[in-house]
C-alpha cells in the first residue's frame, strides 16, 4: 500500500511541477511571422526577442488558463491529502485520505485534459490556418506529460485505497 502511495506522490509532485512550468512559460506555440520566429504562451507572446503581454481577452486563452490553474490547485490539494494519508489519525478513521487524494488527482487530470483540448482545438482550427509555418512547442508538451503524471498518481492512490480496503475487510490474520 505504501509503495503505491509513494509512487503516486512522486507522480503527483512531478505532475504539479510540470503543470506550473507549462502554465507559466511562453512556448506553447512557435511560428514564423514576417520572416522571423515568434512564440507564444498563455500569458505573453514574443517576437524579435521582445515579449509582450497578451492583452486580448480571448475566450479560449482564458479557458485554458483557468483550467490549467484549477488543475494545478487540485493536484496540490491531492498532494496534501496524499501526504496526510501516510499518517494514522484516529479522528479521520471514516475519511480515507488515499481515496480523496486519488479523486483530486483525477479531477486535476480532467482539468488539464479540458485545457489541452480547448487549446489544441482552437490552435489547429484557427491559428494553424492563420500562420503557415507553425508548431506546438515544449510548454504545450509539458502540459500533456503533466496530464499523464496526474492520471498515474490517481491510479496509484486508487490502488493503495483498494489494498487498504481489502485488508480492512479481511481483518487481521
C-alpha positions as MATLAB code, in Angstrom:
seq = 'XXXXXXXXXXXXXXXXXXXXXXXXXXXXXXXXXXXXXXXXXXXXXXXXXXXXXXXXXXXXXXXXXXXXXXXXXXXXXXXXXXXXXXXXXXXXXXXXXXXXXXXXXXXXXXXXXXXXXXXXXXXXXXXXXXXXXXXXXXXXXXXXXXXXXXXXXXXXXXXXXXXXXXXXXXXXX';
ca = [
       0.000    0.000    0.000;
       2.730    2.462    0.942;
       4.684    1.755   -2.233;
       1.620    2.687   -4.311;
       1.174    5.869   -2.298;
       4.871    6.712   -2.649;
       4.741    6.198   -6.410;
       1.564    8.238   -6.607;
       3.103   11.018   -4.555;
       6.156   11.079   -6.831;
       3.969   11.252   -9.964;
       1.818   13.963   -8.382;
       4.747   16.167   -7.378;
       6.347   15.857  -10.817;
       2.951   16.457  -12.443;
       2.289   19.557  -10.358;
       5.720   20.994  -11.186;
       5.078   20.342  -14.883;
       1.653   21.977  -14.650;
       3.097   25.139  -13.110;
       6.004   25.311  -15.582;
       3.733   24.640  -18.550;
       1.231   27.284  -17.474;
       3.848   29.940  -16.755;
       6.133   29.607  -19.796;
       5.801   31.191  -23.220;
       6.425   28.262  -25.546;
       3.025   26.746  -26.239;
       3.279   27.564  -29.939;
       6.082   28.667  -32.264;
       5.567   30.191  -35.695;
       7.243   32.240  -38.393;
       5.930   35.769  -38.747;
       7.352   38.199  -41.340;
      10.452   36.084  -41.807;
      11.367   35.838  -38.114;
      10.438   33.277  -35.484;
       7.922   34.093  -32.777;
       6.438   32.124  -29.914;
       3.548   32.498  -27.541;
       2.247   31.121  -24.300;
      -0.902   31.622  -22.324;
       0.213   34.971  -20.901;
       2.709   36.502  -23.351;
       3.853   36.387  -26.952;
       7.394   37.083  -28.089;
       8.635   38.430  -31.423;
      12.130   39.509  -32.423;
      13.498   38.920  -28.928;
      10.895   41.097  -27.166;
       7.956   39.758  -25.204;
       4.568   41.419  -24.812;
       1.625   40.670  -22.536;
      -1.448   39.089  -24.104;
      -3.854   41.997  -23.651;
      -6.673   40.492  -25.695;
      -9.304   38.727  -23.634;
      -9.832   35.783  -25.943;
     -12.138   33.120  -24.550;
     -10.008   30.085  -25.364;
      -6.912   31.586  -23.701;
      -8.964   32.442  -20.616;
     -10.477   28.957  -20.514;
      -7.095   27.288  -20.970;
      -5.540   29.474  -18.268;
      -8.397   28.805  -15.850;
      -8.349   25.040  -16.364;
      -4.552   24.870  -16.021;
      -4.680   26.859  -12.767;
      -7.549   24.728  -11.430;
      -5.607   21.617  -12.386;
      -2.505   22.754  -10.505;
      -4.598   23.681   -7.455;
      -6.453   20.361   -7.348;
      -3.184   18.485   -7.847;
      -1.685   20.413   -4.923;
      -4.714   19.574   -2.765;
      -4.255   15.937   -3.753;
      -0.591   16.108   -2.742;
      -1.583   17.422    0.704;
      -4.179   14.650    1.083;
      -1.610   12.150   -0.196;
       0.961   13.208    2.377;
      -1.652   13.063    5.125;
      -2.606    9.530    4.036;
       0.741    8.303    5.364;
      -0.268    9.357    8.890;
      -2.734    7.432   11.036;
      -5.129    9.786   12.804;
      -7.934    8.207   14.798;
     -10.081   11.321   14.248;
     -10.112   10.593   10.491;
     -10.983    6.905   10.704;
     -14.043    7.175    8.445;
     -12.369    9.533    5.971;
      -9.948    7.725    3.684;
      -7.293   10.205    2.621;
      -5.793    7.960   -0.073;
      -9.207    7.812   -1.786;
      -9.559   11.602   -1.506;
      -6.066   12.092   -2.954;
      -6.862    9.778   -5.865;
     -10.060   11.678   -6.609;
      -8.202   15.017   -6.503;
      -5.618   13.690   -8.965;
      -8.361   12.513  -11.327;
     -10.035   15.936  -11.055;
      -6.680   17.519  -11.867;
      -6.376   15.192  -14.871;
      -9.828   16.217  -16.073;
      -8.993   19.929  -15.788;
      -5.713   19.632  -17.667;
      -7.432   17.493  -20.329;
     -10.040   20.217  -20.819;
      -7.335   22.892  -21.027;
      -5.271   20.958  -23.543;
      -8.298   20.024  -25.650;
      -9.516   23.610  -25.832;
      -6.068   24.949  -26.723;
      -5.417   22.212  -29.273;
      -8.781   22.566  -30.978;
      -8.640   26.323  -31.354;
      -4.981   26.367  -32.336;
      -5.381   23.767  -35.067;
      -8.625   25.192  -36.433;
      -7.925   28.926  -36.128;
      -4.292   29.851  -35.535;
      -2.919   26.963  -37.586;
      -4.652   28.361  -40.658;
      -3.525   31.904  -39.873;
       0.161   31.035  -39.633;
       1.617   28.833  -42.360;
       4.766   27.634  -40.617;
       3.837   26.810  -37.013;
       4.189   24.030  -34.443;
       3.371   23.247  -30.857;
       6.323   23.755  -28.546;
       7.721   22.393  -25.298;
       5.382   24.172  -22.848;
       2.451   22.555  -24.611;
       4.141   19.142  -24.496;
       4.797   19.552  -20.759;
       1.055   20.030  -20.310;
       0.369   16.643  -21.913;
       3.086   14.980  -19.816;
       1.555   16.566  -16.689;
      -1.788   15.041  -17.698;
      -0.197   11.586  -17.739;
       1.562   12.143  -14.416;
      -1.597   13.274  -12.609;
      -3.540   10.373  -14.122;
      -0.989    7.822  -12.923;
      -0.905    9.485   -9.500;
      -4.660    8.918   -9.304;
      -4.249    5.289  -10.384;
      -1.564    4.683   -7.741;
      -3.665    6.195   -4.969;
      -6.763    4.251   -6.006;
      -4.695    1.046   -5.939;
      -3.480    1.969   -2.435;
      -7.069    2.612   -1.375;
      -8.210   -0.767   -2.742;
      -5.374   -2.560   -0.951;
      -6.289   -0.824    2.300;
      -9.976   -1.692    1.878;
      -9.204   -5.334    1.105;
      -7.045   -5.582    4.255;
      -9.706   -3.853    6.362;
     -12.482   -6.179    5.171;
     -10.339   -9.322    5.561;
      -9.279   -8.267    9.050;
      -6.035   -9.170   10.828;
      -4.724  -12.677   10.344;
];
